[in-house]
Amino acid sequence: MISGNSVIAQVGKESTWGTAATMQRQIRFASEDFKYTAVKNQEPVLTGRIGASRYDLMGIRAEGSLSLLARPDDLGIFLLGALGTEAAVSGEGAAKTHTFKAIDNNLTAHLPAFTFALDRKVKLYTYTGGKINTLSFSAAPEDYLTLDIEVFARDEAVASSGLTPITPSSLKAFKFHQGKVYFAGSTTAFGHITNIGFDYNNNMENNIQTTGTGLYYYEFDPNTREISMELEMLYLPEAETFRQSWYKTDDILKVKLEFKSDEIITGSTPYSLTIEVPACQVTECSASVGGSEGIRQSVSLVGIDNAINDLITVTLVNGVSGKY
Protein backbone atom coordinates (compact mmCIF):
# COMPACT_ATOMS: atom_id res chain seq x y z
CA MET A 1 0.00 0.00 0.00
CA ILE A 2 1.26 3.47 -0.88
CA SER A 3 1.64 5.96 1.98
CA GLY A 4 -0.02 9.34 1.51
CA ASN A 5 3.17 10.90 2.85
CA SER A 6 4.99 9.85 -0.33
CA VAL A 7 2.66 11.68 -2.76
CA ILE A 8 4.15 14.71 -4.53
CA ALA A 9 2.08 17.64 -5.83
CA GLN A 10 3.25 20.23 -8.34
CA VAL A 11 1.50 23.04 -10.19
CA GLY A 12 2.30 25.14 -13.26
CA LYS A 13 0.53 27.92 -15.14
CA GLU A 14 -0.72 27.06 -18.64
CA SER A 15 -0.23 29.30 -21.66
CA THR A 16 -3.21 27.69 -23.41
CA TRP A 17 -6.21 26.30 -21.55
CA GLY A 18 -6.06 22.52 -21.37
CA THR A 19 -2.45 22.21 -22.62
CA ALA A 20 -0.11 20.78 -20.01
CA ALA A 21 2.17 23.36 -18.42
CA THR A 22 5.74 23.22 -17.19
CA MET A 23 5.66 22.76 -13.44
CA GLN A 24 6.57 25.86 -11.39
CA ARG A 25 6.11 24.96 -7.74
CA GLN A 26 6.13 21.82 -5.62
CA ILE A 27 3.55 22.13 -2.86
CA ARG A 28 3.62 20.50 0.54
CA PHE A 29 -0.04 19.78 1.14
CA ALA A 30 -2.29 18.33 3.85
CA SER A 31 -4.77 16.56 1.56
CA GLU A 32 -5.79 16.31 -2.09
CA ASP A 33 -8.80 14.90 -3.88
CA PHE A 34 -8.33 15.20 -7.64
CA LYS A 35 -10.31 12.84 -9.81
CA TYR A 36 -11.50 12.05 -13.31
CA THR A 37 -15.25 12.26 -13.76
CA ALA A 38 -16.93 10.30 -16.54
CA VAL A 39 -20.54 11.33 -17.08
CA LYS A 40 -22.43 8.20 -18.13
CA ASN A 41 -26.10 7.93 -19.03
CA GLN A 42 -28.21 4.84 -19.13
CA GLU A 43 -30.21 4.14 -22.27
CA PRO A 44 -33.84 4.98 -21.44
CA VAL A 45 -35.22 1.82 -22.99
CA LEU A 46 -36.70 -1.48 -21.91
CA THR A 47 -34.53 -4.49 -22.59
CA GLY A 48 -37.26 -7.07 -23.03
CA ARG A 49 -35.39 -9.17 -20.48
CA ILE A 50 -34.89 -9.09 -16.69
CA GLY A 51 -31.93 -6.70 -16.53
CA ALA A 52 -31.34 -2.96 -17.02
CA SER A 53 -30.09 -1.31 -20.20
CA ARG A 54 -26.48 -0.27 -20.88
CA TYR A 55 -24.62 2.94 -19.98
CA ASP A 56 -22.74 5.18 -22.44
CA LEU A 57 -20.07 7.85 -21.93
CA MET A 58 -21.55 11.33 -22.46
CA GLY A 59 -18.97 13.72 -21.04
CA ILE A 60 -15.48 13.98 -19.55
CA ARG A 61 -14.19 16.41 -16.96
CA ALA A 62 -11.97 16.48 -13.89
CA GLU A 63 -12.18 18.22 -10.56
CA GLY A 64 -10.39 18.29 -7.28
CA SER A 65 -9.49 19.96 -4.03
CA LEU A 66 -6.24 20.79 -2.32
CA SER A 67 -5.65 21.72 1.31
CA LEU A 68 -2.37 23.27 2.39
CA LEU A 69 -0.73 25.67 4.80
CA ALA A 70 -0.55 29.30 3.73
CA ARG A 71 3.15 29.85 3.03
CA PRO A 72 4.15 33.34 1.83
CA ASP A 73 5.78 32.22 -1.43
CA ASP A 74 3.32 29.45 -2.39
CA LEU A 75 0.23 31.64 -1.94
CA GLY A 76 0.73 33.82 -5.02
CA ILE A 77 -0.01 31.17 -7.61
CA PHE A 78 -3.34 30.34 -5.94
CA LEU A 79 -4.33 33.97 -5.43
CA LEU A 80 -3.68 34.61 -9.11
CA GLY A 81 -5.70 31.53 -10.02
CA ALA A 82 -8.70 32.54 -7.94
CA LEU A 83 -8.78 36.29 -8.62
CA GLY A 84 -7.32 36.40 -12.11
CA THR A 85 -5.08 39.48 -12.33
CA GLU A 86 -1.73 40.46 -10.87
CA ALA A 87 -0.33 43.97 -11.13
CA ALA A 88 3.29 44.69 -11.95
CA VAL A 89 5.51 43.58 -9.09
CA SER A 90 6.84 46.48 -7.03
CA GLY A 91 9.48 46.90 -4.35
CA GLU A 92 13.17 47.54 -4.09
CA GLY A 93 15.69 44.95 -3.01
CA ALA A 94 14.61 41.51 -1.90
CA ALA A 95 11.12 42.43 -0.67
CA LYS A 96 8.55 42.29 -3.49
CA THR A 97 4.89 43.32 -3.43
CA HIS A 98 2.37 41.30 -5.44
CA THR A 99 -1.11 42.78 -5.83
CA PHE A 100 -4.05 40.66 -6.98
CA LYS A 101 -7.54 41.77 -8.04
CA ALA A 102 -10.59 40.12 -9.59
CA ILE A 103 -10.85 39.97 -13.38
CA ASP A 104 -13.58 41.84 -15.25
CA ASN A 105 -16.58 40.30 -16.98
CA ASN A 106 -15.61 41.12 -20.57
CA LEU A 107 -15.36 38.46 -23.29
CA THR A 108 -11.56 38.47 -23.40
CA ALA A 109 -11.07 38.13 -19.63
CA HIS A 110 -10.37 34.57 -18.54
CA LEU A 111 -9.09 33.17 -15.29
CA PRO A 112 -5.60 31.70 -15.70
CA ALA A 113 -5.50 27.94 -16.01
CA PHE A 114 -3.07 25.56 -14.32
CA THR A 115 -1.86 22.01 -14.64
CA PHE A 116 -1.84 20.07 -11.39
CA ALA A 117 0.46 17.06 -11.28
CA LEU A 118 0.15 14.38 -8.60
CA ASP A 119 2.69 11.61 -8.31
CA ARG A 120 0.82 8.93 -6.37
CA LYS A 121 3.69 6.48 -7.00
CA VAL A 122 1.53 3.83 -8.66
CA LYS A 123 0.78 6.39 -11.38
CA LEU A 124 1.61 10.02 -12.10
CA TYR A 125 -1.57 11.91 -12.95
CA THR A 126 -1.84 15.32 -14.52
CA TYR A 127 -4.99 17.45 -14.48
CA THR A 128 -5.02 20.05 -17.23
CA GLY A 129 -7.15 23.14 -17.66
CA GLY A 130 -7.44 23.58 -13.91
CA LYS A 131 -9.20 26.74 -12.74
CA ILE A 132 -9.83 27.68 -9.12
CA ASN A 133 -13.54 27.89 -8.35
CA THR A 134 -13.29 28.55 -4.62
CA LEU A 135 -10.51 29.71 -2.33
CA SER A 136 -10.85 29.64 1.45
CA PHE A 137 -8.62 30.78 4.31
CA SER A 138 -9.17 29.76 7.92
CA ALA A 139 -7.27 30.30 11.15
CA ALA A 140 -8.01 29.22 14.70
CA PRO A 141 -6.12 29.79 17.96
CA GLU A 142 -2.89 27.84 18.37
CA ASP A 143 -2.97 26.87 14.70
CA TYR A 144 -1.75 27.79 11.22
CA LEU A 145 -3.50 29.79 8.53
CA THR A 146 -4.76 27.15 6.13
CA LEU A 147 -5.76 27.44 2.48
CA ASP A 148 -8.31 25.23 0.73
CA ILE A 149 -9.06 25.41 -2.98
CA GLU A 150 -11.64 23.75 -5.21
CA VAL A 151 -10.50 23.20 -8.80
CA PHE A 152 -12.43 22.51 -11.99
CA ALA A 153 -10.26 20.90 -14.69
CA ARG A 154 -10.66 19.79 -18.30
CA ASP A 155 -9.17 16.30 -18.22
CA GLU A 156 -6.96 13.78 -16.48
CA ALA A 157 -3.95 12.12 -18.09
CA VAL A 158 -1.44 9.49 -17.00
CA ALA A 159 2.13 10.66 -17.51
CA SER A 160 4.78 8.37 -18.97
CA SER A 161 7.58 9.53 -16.67
CA GLY A 162 8.06 10.95 -13.18
CA LEU A 163 8.14 14.54 -12.01
CA THR A 164 11.31 16.57 -12.07
CA PRO A 165 11.93 17.47 -8.42
CA ILE A 166 11.37 21.11 -7.43
CA THR A 167 12.54 22.29 -4.02
CA PRO A 168 9.40 23.14 -2.01
CA SER A 169 9.06 26.27 0.07
CA SER A 170 11.17 26.36 3.22
CA LEU A 171 9.25 29.30 4.68
CA LYS A 172 7.02 28.98 7.71
CA ALA A 173 3.28 29.24 7.17
CA PHE A 174 1.36 32.18 8.58
CA LYS A 175 -0.15 31.54 12.01
CA PHE A 176 -3.33 32.63 13.77
CA HIS A 177 -1.53 34.77 16.33
CA GLN A 178 0.06 36.76 13.48
CA GLY A 179 -3.37 37.85 12.21
CA LYS A 180 -5.25 41.09 12.74
CA VAL A 181 -8.70 42.28 11.64
CA TYR A 182 -9.54 45.90 10.87
CA PHE A 183 -13.07 47.29 10.47
CA ALA A 184 -14.40 50.45 8.83
CA GLY A 185 -11.04 51.87 7.83
CA SER A 186 -9.71 51.90 11.38
CA THR A 187 -5.92 51.84 11.75
CA THR A 188 -6.35 49.99 15.04
CA ALA A 189 -7.05 46.26 14.86
CA PHE A 190 -10.22 44.96 16.48
CA GLY A 191 -9.17 43.67 19.88
CA HIS A 192 -10.20 40.09 20.46
CA ILE A 193 -10.97 37.96 17.40
CA THR A 194 -10.97 34.24 18.24
CA ASN A 195 -11.55 32.69 14.82
CA ILE A 196 -11.13 33.79 11.20
CA GLY A 197 -12.74 32.35 8.07
CA PHE A 198 -12.66 33.83 4.56
CA ASP A 199 -14.25 32.42 1.38
CA TYR A 200 -14.02 33.57 -2.24
CA ASN A 201 -16.29 31.86 -4.78
CA ASN A 202 -16.11 32.29 -8.58
CA ASN A 203 -19.38 30.39 -9.13
CA MET A 204 -18.07 28.77 -12.31
CA GLU A 205 -20.09 26.31 -14.37
CA ASN A 206 -18.25 23.14 -15.35
CA ASN A 207 -21.14 21.42 -17.11
CA ILE A 208 -21.65 23.45 -20.32
CA GLN A 209 -21.25 21.08 -23.25
CA THR A 210 -21.57 22.29 -26.85
CA THR A 211 -21.29 20.78 -30.30
CA GLY A 212 -17.82 22.32 -30.46
CA THR A 213 -16.48 20.75 -27.26
CA GLY A 214 -17.20 17.11 -28.05
CA LEU A 215 -16.97 14.90 -24.97
CA TYR A 216 -15.44 17.76 -23.02
CA TYR A 217 -16.96 20.89 -21.52
CA TYR A 218 -16.77 24.55 -22.44
CA GLU A 219 -13.99 26.55 -20.77
CA PHE A 220 -15.26 27.66 -17.39
CA ASP A 221 -15.05 31.25 -16.20
CA PRO A 222 -16.47 33.20 -13.27
CA ASN A 223 -20.03 34.32 -12.83
CA THR A 224 -21.04 36.55 -9.90
CA ARG A 225 -18.16 36.59 -7.42
CA GLU A 226 -19.15 35.89 -3.82
CA ILE A 227 -17.11 36.90 -0.78
CA SER A 228 -18.04 35.80 2.71
CA MET A 229 -16.34 35.99 6.09
CA GLU A 230 -17.08 34.18 9.33
CA LEU A 231 -15.50 35.75 12.39
CA GLU A 232 -15.76 34.98 16.08
CA MET A 233 -14.95 37.47 18.81
CA LEU A 234 -15.07 37.63 22.59
CA TYR A 235 -18.34 39.14 23.77
CA LEU A 236 -16.97 42.34 25.25
CA PRO A 237 -18.30 45.93 25.06
CA GLU A 238 -16.58 46.50 21.70
CA ALA A 239 -18.36 43.42 20.31
CA GLU A 240 -21.73 44.81 21.34
CA THR A 241 -20.82 48.17 19.83
CA PHE A 242 -19.97 46.40 16.58
CA ARG A 243 -23.37 44.65 16.65
CA GLN A 244 -25.27 47.85 17.22
CA SER A 245 -23.32 49.82 14.60
CA TRP A 246 -23.22 47.33 11.73
CA TYR A 247 -25.69 44.47 12.19
CA LYS A 248 -28.64 46.60 13.28
CA THR A 249 -28.09 48.91 10.31
CA ASP A 250 -27.54 48.36 6.60
CA ASP A 251 -24.35 50.42 6.68
CA ILE A 252 -21.36 49.36 4.60
CA LEU A 253 -17.93 48.90 6.14
CA LYS A 254 -14.46 48.04 4.92
CA VAL A 255 -12.83 44.86 6.25
CA LYS A 256 -9.12 44.16 6.20
CA LEU A 257 -7.48 40.87 7.21
CA GLU A 258 -3.74 41.05 7.75
CA PHE A 259 -1.10 38.44 8.57
CA LYS A 260 2.55 39.29 9.21
CA SER A 261 5.11 36.54 9.57
CA ASP A 262 7.85 36.38 12.19
CA GLU A 263 10.28 35.79 9.33
CA ILE A 264 11.94 38.81 7.75
CA ILE A 265 12.56 39.16 4.02
CA THR A 266 15.14 41.91 4.33
CA GLY A 267 15.85 44.72 6.76
CA SER A 268 12.72 45.05 8.87
CA THR A 269 10.21 43.91 6.20
CA PRO A 270 8.32 40.74 7.14
CA TYR A 271 6.46 38.37 4.84
CA SER A 272 2.82 39.49 4.85
CA LEU A 273 -0.63 38.82 3.44
CA THR A 274 -3.34 41.50 3.37
CA ILE A 275 -6.91 40.93 2.16
CA GLU A 276 -9.03 44.07 1.73
CA VAL A 277 -12.74 44.07 0.93
CA PRO A 278 -13.86 47.73 0.76
CA ALA A 279 -17.62 47.15 0.85
CA CYS A 280 -19.08 44.63 3.30
CA GLN A 281 -22.33 44.20 5.15
CA VAL A 282 -23.04 42.21 8.29
CA THR A 283 -25.68 39.52 7.70
CA GLU A 284 -25.53 37.76 11.05
CA CYS A 285 -24.29 38.75 14.49
CA SER A 286 -25.19 36.85 17.63
CA ALA A 287 -23.85 35.86 21.01
CA SER A 288 -25.10 32.70 22.67
CA VAL A 289 -24.51 31.10 26.06
CA GLY A 290 -24.03 27.35 26.16
CA GLY A 291 -22.29 26.88 29.49
CA SER A 292 -19.90 28.49 31.91
CA GLU A 293 -17.27 29.20 29.26
CA GLY A 294 -16.54 32.71 28.05
CA ILE A 295 -19.19 34.07 25.66
CA ARG A 296 -18.31 34.47 21.98
CA GLN A 297 -20.09 36.54 19.37
CA SER A 298 -20.32 35.08 15.86
CA VAL A 299 -20.28 37.48 12.92
CA SER A 300 -21.07 36.79 9.25
CA LEU A 301 -20.13 39.34 6.59
CA VAL A 302 -20.53 39.44 2.81
CA GLY A 303 -18.63 41.50 0.30
CA ILE A 304 -20.76 43.53 -2.11
CA ASP A 305 -20.17 45.53 -5.29
CA ASN A 306 -20.53 49.23 -4.49
CA ALA A 307 -19.81 50.28 -8.11
CA ILE A 308 -16.93 52.44 -6.87
CA ASN A 309 -14.12 50.34 -5.42
CA ASP A 310 -12.48 47.15 -6.60
CA LEU A 311 -14.40 44.21 -5.20
CA ILE A 312 -11.28 42.84 -3.48
CA THR A 313 -7.56 43.54 -3.32
CA VAL A 314 -5.05 41.03 -1.96
CA THR A 315 -1.47 42.12 -1.31
CA LEU A 316 1.28 39.56 -0.79
CA VAL A 317 4.78 40.64 0.22
CA ASN A 318 7.49 38.04 -0.24
CA GLY A 319 10.80 37.44 -2.00
CA VAL A 320 9.44 36.24 -5.37
CA SER A 321 10.80 38.72 -7.90
CA GLY A 322 8.57 38.08 -10.93
CA LYS A 323 4.84 37.88 -11.51
CA TYR A 324 3.21 34.55 -10.81
C-alpha positions in Angstrom: 0.0 0.0 0.0 1.3 3.5 -0.9 1.6 6.0 2.0 0.0 9.3 1.5 3.2 10.9 2.9 5.0 9.8 -0.3 2.7 11.7 -2.8 4.1 14.7 -4.5 2.1 17.6 -5.8 3.3 20.2 -8.3 1.5 23.0 -10.2 2.3 25.1 -13.3 0.5 27.9 -15.1 -0.7 27.1 -18.6 -0.2 29.3 -21.7 -3.2 27.7 -23.4 -6.2 26.3 -21.6 -6.1 22.5 -21.4 -2.5 22.2 -22.6 -0.1 20.8 -20.0 2.2 23.4 -18.4 5.7 23.2 -17.2 5.7 22.8 -13.4 6.6 25.9 -11.4 6.1 25.0 -7.7 6.1 21.8 -5.6 3.6 22.1 -2.9 3.6 20.5 0.5 0.0 19.8 1.1 -2.3 18.3 3.9 -4.8 16.6 1.6 -5.8 16.3 -2.1 -8.8 14.9 -3.9 -8.3 15.2 -7.6 -10.3 12.8 -9.8 -11.5 12.1 -13.3 -15.3 12.3 -13.8 -16.9 10.3 -16.5 -20.5 11.3 -17.1 -22.4 8.2 -18.1 -26.1 7.9 -19.0 -28.2 4.8 -19.1 -30.2 4.1 -22.3 -33.8 5.0 -21.4 -35.2 1.8 -23.0 -36.7 -1.5 -21.9 -34.5 -4.5 -22.6 -37.3 -7.1 -23.0 -35.4 -9.2 -20.5 -34.9 -9.1 -16.7 -31.9 -6.7 -16.5 -31.3 -3.0 -17.0 -30.1 -1.3 -20.2 -26.5 -0.3 -20.9 -24.6 2.9 -20.0 -22.7 5.2 -22.4 -20.1 7.9 -21.9 -21.6 11.3 -22.5 -19.0 13.7 -21.0 -15.5 14.0 -19.5 -14.2 16.4 -17.0 -12.0 16.5 -13.9 -12.2 18.2 -10.6 -10.4 18.3 -7.3 -9.5 20.0 -4.0 -6.2 20.8 -2.3 -5.7 21.7 1.3 -2.4 23.3 2.4 -0.7 25.7 4.8 -0.5 29.3 3.7 3.1 29.8 3.0 4.1 33.3 1.8 5.8 32.2 -1.4 3.3 29.5 -2.4 0.2 31.6 -1.9 0.7 33.8 -5.0 0.0 31.2 -7.6 -3.3 30.3 -5.9 -4.3 34.0 -5.4 -3.7 34.6 -9.1 -5.7 31.5 -10.0 -8.7 32.5 -7.9 -8.8 36.3 -8.6 -7.3 36.4 -12.1 -5.1 39.5 -12.3 -1.7 40.5 -10.9 -0.3 44.0 -11.1 3.3 44.7 -11.9 5.5 43.6 -9.1 6.8 46.5 -7.0 9.5 46.9 -4.3 13.2 47.5 -4.1 15.7 45.0 -3.0 14.6 41.5 -1.9 11.1 42.4 -0.7 8.6 42.3 -3.5 4.9 43.3 -3.4 2.4 41.3 -5.4 -1.1 42.8 -5.8 -4.1 40.7 -7.0 -7.5 41.8 -8.0 -10.6 40.1 -9.6 -10.9 40.0 -13.4 -13.6 41.8 -15.3 -16.6 40.3 -17.0 -15.6 41.1 -20.6 -15.4 38.5 -23.3 -11.6 38.5 -23.4 -11.1 38.1 -19.6 -10.4 34.6 -18.5 -9.1 33.2 -15.3 -5.6 31.7 -15.7 -5.5 27.9 -16.0 -3.1 25.6 -14.3 -1.9 22.0 -14.6 -1.8 20.1 -11.4 0.5 17.1 -11.3 0.1 14.4 -8.6 2.7 11.6 -8.3 0.8 8.9 -6.4 3.7 6.5 -7.0 1.5 3.8 -8.7 0.8 6.4 -11.4 1.6 10.0 -12.1 -1.6 11.9 -12.9 -1.8 15.3 -14.5 -5.0 17.4 -14.5 -5.0 20.1 -17.2 -7.1 23.1 -17.7 -7.4 23.6 -13.9 -9.2 26.7 -12.7 -9.8 27.7 -9.1 -13.5 27.9 -8.3 -13.3 28.5 -4.6 -10.5 29.7 -2.3 -10.8 29.6 1.5 -8.6 30.8 4.3 -9.2 29.8 7.9 -7.3 30.3 11.1 -8.0 29.2 14.7 -6.1 29.8 18.0 -2.9 27.8 18.4 -3.0 26.9 14.7 -1.8 27.8 11.2 -3.5 29.8 8.5 -4.8 27.1 6.1 -5.8 27.4 2.5 -8.3 25.2 0.7 -9.1 25.4 -3.0 -11.6 23.7 -5.2 -10.5 23.2 -8.8 -12.4 22.5 -12.0 -10.3 20.9 -14.7 -10.7 19.8 -18.3 -9.2 16.3 -18.2 -7.0 13.8 -16.5 -4.0 12.1 -18.1 -1.4 9.5 -17.0 2.1 10.7 -17.5 4.8 8.4 -19.0 7.6 9.5 -16.7 8.1 11.0 -13.2 8.1 14.5 -12.0 11.3 16.6 -12.1 11.9 17.5 -8.4 11.4 21.1 -7.4 12.5 22.3 -4.0 9.4 23.1 -2.0 9.1 26.3 0.1 11.2 26.4 3.2 9.2 29.3 4.7 7.0 29.0 7.7 3.3 29.2 7.2 1.4 32.2 8.6 -0.2 31.5 12.0 -3.3 32.6 13.8 -1.5 34.8 16.3 0.1 36.8 13.5 -3.4 37.8 12.2 -5.3 41.1 12.7 -8.7 42.3 11.6 -9.5 45.9 10.9 -13.1 47.3 10.5 -14.4 50.4 8.8 -11.0 51.9 7.8 -9.7 51.9 11.4 -5.9 51.8 11.7 -6.4 50.0 15.0 -7.0 46.3 14.9 -10.2 45.0 16.5 -9.2 43.7 19.9 -10.2 40.1 20.5 -11.0 38.0 17.4 -11.0 34.2 18.2 -11.6 32.7 14.8 -11.1 33.8 11.2 -12.7 32.4 8.1 -12.7 33.8 4.6 -14.2 32.4 1.4 -14.0 33.6 -2.2 -16.3 31.9 -4.8 -16.1 32.3 -8.6 -19.4 30.4 -9.1 -18.1 28.8 -12.3 -20.1 26.3 -14.4 -18.2 23.1 -15.3 -21.1 21.4 -17.1 -21.6 23.5 -20.3 -21.3 21.1 -23.2 -21.6 22.3 -26.8 -21.3 20.8 -30.3 -17.8 22.3 -30.5 -16.5 20.8 -27.3 -17.2 17.1 -28.1 -17.0 14.9 -25.0 -15.4 17.8 -23.0 -17.0 20.9 -21.5 -16.8 24.6 -22.4 -14.0 26.6 -20.8 -15.3 27.7 -17.4 -15.0 31.3 -16.2 -16.5 33.2 -13.3 -20.0 34.3 -12.8 -21.0 36.6 -9.9 -18.2 36.6 -7.4 -19.2 35.9 -3.8 -17.1 36.9 -0.8 -18.0 35.8 2.7 -16.3 36.0 6.1 -17.1 34.2 9.3 -15.5 35.7 12.4 -15.8 35.0 16.1 -15.0 37.5 18.8 -15.1 37.6 22.6 -18.3 39.1 23.8 -17.0 42.3 25.3 -18.3 45.9 25.1 -16.6 46.5 21.7 -18.4 43.4 20.3 -21.7 44.8 21.3 -20.8 48.2 19.8 -20.0 46.4 16.6 -23.4 44.7 16.6 -25.3 47.8 17.2 -23.3 49.8 14.6 -23.2 47.3 11.7 -25.7 44.5 12.2 -28.6 46.6 13.3 -28.1 48.9 10.3 -27.5 48.4 6.6 -24.4 50.4 6.7 -21.4 49.4 4.6 -17.9 48.9 6.1 -14.5 48.0 4.9 -12.8 44.9 6.3 -9.1 44.2 6.2 -7.5 40.9 7.2 -3.7 41.1 7.7 -1.1 38.4 8.6 2.5 39.3 9.2 5.1 36.5 9.6 7.9 36.4 12.2 10.3 35.8 9.3 11.9 38.8 7.8 12.6 39.2 4.0 15.1 41.9 4.3 15.8 44.7 6.8 12.7 45.1 8.9 10.2 43.9 6.2 8.3 40.7 7.1 6.5 38.4 4.8 2.8 39.5 4.9 -0.6 38.8 3.4 -3.3 41.5 3.4 -6.9 40.9 2.2 -9.0 44.1 1.7 -12.7 44.1 0.9 -13.9 47.7 0.8 -17.6 47.2 0.9 -19.1 44.6 3.3 -22.3 44.2 5.2 -23.0 42.2 8.3 -25.7 39.5 7.7 -25.5 37.8 11.1 -24.3 38.8 14.5 -25.2 36.9 17.6 -23.9 35.9 21.0 -25.1 32.7 22.7 -24.5 31.1 26.1 -24.0 27.3 26.2 -22.3 26.9 29.5 -19.9 28.5 31.9 -17.3 29.2 29.3 -16.5 32.7 28.1 -19.2 34.1 25.7 -18.3 34.5 22.0 -20.1 36.5 19.4 -20.3 35.1 15.9 -20.3 37.5 12.9 -21.1 36.8 9.3 -20.1 39.3 6.6 -20.5 39.4 2.8 -18.6 41.5 0.3 -20.8 43.5 -2.1 -20.2 45.5 -5.3 -20.5 49.2 -4.5 -19.8 50.3 -8.1 -16.9 52.4 -6.9 -14.1 50.3 -5.4 -12.5 47.1 -6.6 -14.4 44.2 -5.2 -11.3 42.8 -3.5 -7.6 43.5 -3.3 -5.0 41.0 -2.0 -1.5 42.1 -1.3 1.3 39.6 -0.8 4.8 40.6 0.2 7.5 38.0 -0.2 10.8 37.4 -2.0 9.4 36.2 -5.4 10.8 38.7 -7.9 8.6 38.1 -10.9 4.8 37.9 -11.5 3.2 34.5 -10.8 
